[in-house]
């Protein structure tokens, strides 16, 4: 993101006055970003586990249905 001269001057003035701390803000943003990435990875793992579990359930249902169909043919 490109900042214009007025924005840069405002940031410098606020930083000098101690009203903002760019380094601390950057650290906080990085920490939040890392946390979101960790959460995203956890969601991905949970989704994969749920998908695997659902596939196993689907397979069990198919096996049981096939058994039931086979037993009703006689």
Residue, then its C-alpha position, 0 to 999 in steps of 0.5 A: x500500500x502506497x502512502x501519500x506524504x500527508x499520511x507519512x507525516x501524520x504517522x511520524x507525528x503520532x509516533x513521535x508523540x507516542x500516540x502510536x507505536x508502529x513496531x508494536x502494532x506490526x508485532x501485534x498484527x503479525x501475532x494475529x496473522x500467525x494465530x489466524x494461520x494456526x486456526x486455519x490449519x486446525x480447521x483444515x485438519x478437522x475438516x479432513x478428519x470429519x471427511x474421513x469419518x463421514x467416508x467411513x460411515x458411508x462405507x459402513x452404510x453401504x456394506x450394511x445395505x448390501x448385506x440387508x439386500x442379500x438377505x432379503x433375496x432368499 
